[in-house]
Amino acid sequence: MKFAEKSCAITGLGVSQIGRNLQRTAMSLGLDAAIAAISDAGLQTRDIDGVSTYPGQDFHGPPGYSPLSAWDMKNALDLSLTWYCGSAEMPGQFGAIINACAAIALGLCRHVLVFRALTESTSAIACNRPGSAVGTGASRIAGHFSGLVPYRAYSAANWVAWYAQRHFHEFGTTREQLAEIALNGRRNAALNPRAIFRQPLSMDQYLGARMISTPLCLYDCDGPTDAAVAVVISAREALPDVETRPVFLEAVGCATSSLYSWEHVSDLTRQHPFDAARMMWARTELKPEDIDIAQLYDGFSILAVQWLEALGFCELGEGGSYIEGGRRIALDGELPLNTAGGQLSEGRLHGFGLLVEACCQLRNQAGNRQVTPTPKSAVVTSAGGPFGSCLLLRSE
């Protein structure tokens, strides 16, 4: 069987300025990223016939979470589209990538601009709501928030801390082990001029940092960011004639069999990522041992550990020992992880920064942080817990 994603390639990459409290509009950031991605693909705006984004314009999320819609981008670039999509009800942020692949495979379009724009930092400061994940668009708390807020579980940091607590309890995972996600990311971010946090981070600093939601401390949690990221996904038969080599979609994973819930699940250590990973591996002949680099969602450090286990790089419960000491996941380790710093250090880009970094590594364009020899395969993930998706990429 030929799966839809195999007919697609990532041909263009674009990243805007990344920062805290930039005081720039989402449109200015989004256009910077979109124009850069289209140019990088060797295309013109007239060649773009599809647009995809997650989650579409504000869906009552935290301030600045989704300030730019597919319609906004279409109008700003004066695009003539045959397909477009923006929705929050997706398997994580990479649902926008998977939707684009499906549209291309159906022949609805040939070149899709996929983007994610955020002004969370500026908006949080303006609204004086720096940490809450609860939406502001409704007159009363609704949906799954209504079962969380009465217990003062206001933020995703509280919800994800449950997963970390359970992992520690079940498997003996330690804070020193979990710290390696943050420490490894910070070392890699020092080589990334776009990263927000590039200063050295020591184990003592990590262990001495203030708790956000036990056992997650300040350095286990990413922070609000202003930025935009865009990629162009093209049909194989319409690849632009440029020197930059495309990155091919080998497999995707987005399955789910558990409740969509942060707390009402039978096992806090096994959630959606295990379903998504199982689906991805079923769509390729590659195995975990064939993967050269991993860019795993680390909005909270424990989620990267969860993905390591779900993807089969180690067994359930062995994530802490797998990353202990940091050597295995270093740039020159057996599985280089989050080579641009991840969300904890590069900035909260909801997985799209990880995607761009994976493509840069596969293109041999990562500069001082380039993994050698040049990787030929990469796995990238978005979100975690009750939802998420994963992509398997390769070069030819």
C-alpha positions in Angstrom: 0.0 0.0 0.0 1.3 3.5 -0.9 0.5 5.9 2.0 -0.5 9.5 1.2 2.4 11.1 3.0 5.0 9.4 0.7 3.8 11.6 -2.2 4.9 14.8 -0.3 8.1 16.6 0.5 9.0 19.6 2.6 10.5 22.1 0.2 10.6 25.4 2.0 11.5 26.6 5.6 10.9 30.0 7.1 11.3 31.3 10.7 10.6 34.8 11.9 12.3 36.6 14.7 11.8 34.6 17.9 11.7 36.5 21.2 9.9 37.5 24.4 7.6 40.6 24.4 8.6 41.6 20.9 5.6 43.9 20.5 5.1 42.8 17.0 1.9 41.8 15.4 1.2 38.2 14.5 0.7 39.3 10.9 4.2 40.8 10.6 5.8 37.7 12.2 3.6 35.3 10.0 4.5 37.1 6.8 8.2 37.1 7.6 8.1 33.3 8.0 5.8 32.6 5.1 7.7 34.7 2.6 11.0 33.2 3.7 9.5 29.6 3.3 8.1 30.3 -0.2 11.4 31.8 -1.3 13.4 29.0 0.3 11.3 26.5 -1.8 12.2 28.4 -5.0 8.5 29.4 -5.5 6.4 32.5 -5.9 3.3 33.3 -4.0 1.3 32.5 -7.2 2.5 28.9 -6.9 0.9 28.4 -3.5 -2.5 26.8 -3.9 -3.0 25.5 -0.4 -2.8 26.9 3.2 -3.0 24.9 6.4 -2.6 26.0 10.0 -3.3 24.9 13.6 -5.6 25.8 15.3 -7.0 28.5 13.1 -7.9 31.9 14.6 -8.4 32.1 18.3 -10.4 29.2 19.7 -10.7 30.6 23.2 -7.2 29.6 24.1 -4.8 31.7 26.2 -4.0 35.2 24.8 -1.8 35.2 21.7 -2.1 31.4 21.2 -3.7 31.6 17.8 -4.0 35.2 16.5 -3.7 34.4 12.7 -6.1 32.4 10.6 -5.7 30.7 7.2 -7.9 33.4 5.8 -5.6 36.1 7.1 -2.6 34.6 5.4 -4.5 34.0 2.2 -5.6 37.7 2.1 -2.2 39.1 3.1 -0.4 37.2 0.4 -3.2 37.6 -2.1 -3.1 33.8 -2.6 -5.4 32.0 -5.1 -6.2 28.7 -3.3 -7.8 25.5 -4.3 -7.7 24.2 -0.7 -7.3 25.6 2.9 -7.8 24.4 6.4 -7.5 25.7 10.0 -8.8 23.8 12.9 -8.2 23.1 16.6 -9.7 19.6 16.6 -6.6 17.9 15.3 -4.1 15.3 16.6 -1.7 18.0 17.9 -0.1 20.8 16.0 1.2 18.5 13.2 -2.4 17.8 12.3 -1.9 20.8 10.0 1.0 19.0 8.3 -1.0 15.7 8.0 -4.0 17.6 6.5 -1.7 19.2 3.9 -0.3 15.8 2.9 -3.8 14.4 2.6 -5.0 17.3 0.4 -1.9 16.9 -1.9 -2.5 13.2 -2.2 -6.2 13.8 -3.2 -5.0 16.2 -5.9 -6.6 19.2 -4.3 -3.4 21.3 -4.4 0.3 21.0 -5.2 2.1 23.5 -2.9 0.7 24.0 0.6 1.9 26.8 3.0 1.7 25.5 6.5 2.3 28.0 9.3 2.0 28.6 13.0 2.1 32.1 14.5 2.2 33.1 18.2 2.2 36.3 20.2 1.9 34.6 23.6 4.6 36.5 25.3 3.4 40.0 24.3 -0.2 39.1 24.9 0.4 37.5 28.3 2.2 40.6 29.5 -0.6 42.9 28.2 -3.3 40.7 29.8 -1.3 40.0 33.0 -2.0 36.3 32.5 1.5 34.8 32.2 0.7 31.2 33.2 -2.9 30.2 32.7 -3.9 27.9 29.9 -7.6 28.6 30.5 -9.3 30.5 27.7 -10.7 34.0 28.0 -13.4 34.1 25.4 -16.3 32.6 27.3 -18.4 34.0 30.2 -17.8 30.9 32.3 -15.4 28.0 32.4 -16.5 25.3 30.0 -15.4 22.0 28.5 -12.6 20.0 30.2 -11.5 23.2 32.0 -14.6 23.0 34.2 -13.3 19.8 35.8 -9.8 21.3 36.4 -10.2 24.9 37.5 -12.2 24.2 40.7 -9.1 22.3 41.9 -6.8 25.1 41.0 -5.3 23.2 38.1 -5.1 26.3 35.9 -2.2 25.5 33.7 -0.9 22.7 31.5 2.1 22.6 33.9 -0.3 21.3 36.6 -1.8 18.6 34.3 1.5 17.4 32.9 3.0 17.3 36.4 0.6 14.4 37.1 2.4 12.4 34.4 5.8 13.2 35.8 4.7 12.3 39.4 3.3 8.9 38.2 6.5 8.2 36.2 8.6 8.9 39.2 6.4 6.8 41.4 6.0 3.8 39.1 9.6 3.6 37.7 11.8 5.4 40.1 12.6 8.3 37.7 14.5 11.1 39.4 14.8 14.8 39.0 18.5 14.4 38.1 17.5 12.2 35.2 14.7 14.5 34.0 17.1 17.4 34.2 19.0 16.0 31.3 16.3 17.1 28.8 16.7 20.7 29.9 20.5 20.6 30.2 20.9 19.0 26.8 18.6 21.5 25.2 20.5 24.4 26.7 23.8 23.1 25.5 22.5 22.8 22.0 20.8 26.2 22.1 24.2 27.8 22.8 25.0 26.9 19.2 21.7 28.3 17.9 21.6 32.1 17.3 17.8 32.1 17.1 17.3 30.5 20.6 15.9 32.6 23.4 17.9 31.0 26.2 21.5 30.4 25.3 23.3 30.9 28.6 24.8 27.8 30.4 22.6 25.8 32.7 24.1 23.5 35.4 22.6 20.7 37.3 22.8 22.7 40.5 20.9 25.6 38.9 18.3 23.1 37.7 17.8 21.5 41.1 17.8 24.8 42.9 15.2 26.4 40.6 11.7 27.2 42.0 9.0 24.6 41.6 6.2 25.3 39.2 4.1 22.2 39.8 5.9 19.3 41.6 8.1 17.7 40.3 8.4 20.1 37.4 10.6 23.1 38.1 11.1 26.3 36.1 13.5 24.7 33.7 11.1 21.8 32.9 8.5 24.3 31.4 8.8 26.3 28.2 7.6 29.9 28.3 5.4 32.1 26.1 7.1 33.3 22.9 6.4 35.6 20.0 7.3 34.0 16.7 6.1 32.4 13.5 7.2 29.3 11.6 6.2 28.3 8.1 7.0 25.4 5.8 6.0 24.6 2.3 4.9 21.1 1.5 4.9 20.1 -2.2 3.7 17.2 -4.3 6.6 14.9 -5.4 5.6 15.5 -9.1 5.8 19.2 -8.6 9.1 19.6 -6.8 10.7 22.9 -7.5 13.9 22.9 -9.6 16.3 24.3 -7.0 19.6 23.2 -5.5 18.2 22.8 -1.9 17.2 19.2 -1.5 13.7 18.4 -0.3 12.9 16.5 2.9 10.5 13.6 2.3 7.6 12.5 4.5 8.2 8.8 5.2 5.4 8.2 7.7 3.0 10.0 10.0 1.3 8.9 13.2 -2.0 10.4 14.6 -4.0 7.5 16.0 -5.8 7.6 19.3 -7.7 5.0 21.3 -7.8 6.7 24.8 -10.1 9.4 26.1 -9.3 12.9 25.2 -8.7 14.0 28.8 -5.7 15.2 30.8 -6.8 13.3 33.9 -9.5 10.7 33.2 -7.2 8.0 31.8 -6.5 4.5 33.0 -2.7 4.9 32.9 -0.9 8.2 33.2 2.3 6.7 31.9 0.8 5.4 28.6 -1.3 7.8 26.6 -1.8 9.1 23.1 1.8 9.1 22.0 1.9 5.3 22.2 -1.0 5.1 19.7 0.5 7.7 17.4 3.9 6.1 17.4 2.4 2.6 16.7 0.6 4.0 13.7 3.7 5.7 12.4 5.9 2.6 12.5 3.2 0.6 10.8 3.5 2.9 7.8 7.2 2.4 7.1 9.8 -0.3 6.9 12.2 1.8 9.1 12.6 0.9 12.8 13.7 2.9 15.8 17.3 1.8 15.4 17.3 3.3 11.9 16.6 6.8 13.1 19.6 9.2 13.2 18.1 12.2 15.2 15.0 12.9 17.3 13.2 16.2 17.7 10.8 15.4 20.5 8.2 17.8 21.9 9.4 19.2 25.2 6.9 21.9 26.1 7.4 20.1 29.4 10.5 17.9 29.9 8.5 14.8 30.9 6.7 14.8 27.5 10.0 14.2 25.7 10.6 11.2 28.0 7.1 10.0 27.2 7.8 10.2 23.5 11.2 8.4 23.8 9.3 5.4 25.4 6.3 5.6 23.0 8.6 5.6 19.9 10.5 2.5 21.1 13.9 4.1 21.7 13.6 2.5 25.2 11.0 0.5 27.0 8.2 1.9 29.1 9.6 3.2 32.3 13.2 3.3 31.1 13.2 6.9 29.8 14.9 8.2 32.9 17.8 5.7 32.7 18.0 6.2 28.9 18.8 9.9 29.3 20.7 9.7 32.5 24.0 11.5 32.2 23.1 13.1 28.9 25.6 11.3 26.7 23.2 9.2 24.7 21.1 12.3 23.6 24.1 14.7 23.0 24.9 16.0 19.6 27.5 13.3 19.2 25.5 10.7 21.0 23.7 7.7 19.6 20.4 9.6 19.4 21.0 13.4 19.2 17.9 15.0 20.7 16.4 18.5 20.2 19.5 19.7 18.5 18.4 23.4 18.3 17.6 23.6 22.0 14.0 22.3 21.9 11.1 24.4 23.1 12.7 24.7 26.6 15.5 26.8 25.2 14.8 27.8 21.6 11.3 28.9 22.4 7.7 27.7 22.5 6.9 27.1 18.8 4.5 24.2 19.4 6.6 21.7 17.6 7.2 23.7 14.4 10.6 24.8 15.6 11.5 21.1 16.0 10.3 20.4 12.5 12.4 23.1 11.0 15.4 21.9 12.9 14.9 18.3 11.7 14.8 19.6 8.1 17.9 21.7 8.6 19.8 18.7 9.9 18.7 16.5 7.0 19.7 19.3 4.6 23.1 19.7 6.3 22.2 23.3 7.1 22.4 23.4 10.9 25.8 25.2 11.1 27.8 24.6 14.3 25.2 22.2 15.7 25.2 20.0 12.6 25.2 16.3 13.5 27.9 14.4 11.6 27.7 12.4 9.5 24.7 14.2 8.0 21.5 12.5 9.2 19.4 10.7 6.7 16.3 10.1 8.9 14.6 12.0 11.7 11.5 11.7 13.9 9.6 14.8 15.0 6.7 15.0 17.5 4.1 17.5 18.6 2.2 17.8 21.9 1.8 14.8 24.2 -0.5 13.5 26.9 -4.1 13.3 25.6 -3.2 14.3 22.0 -0.3 14.6 19.6 1.2 13.4 16.3 4.6 12.3 15.0 6.4 12.6 11.6 9.1 10.4 10.2 11.3 12.3 7.7 14.1 11.3 5.5 16.4 12.7 2.8 17.3 11.0 -0.5 
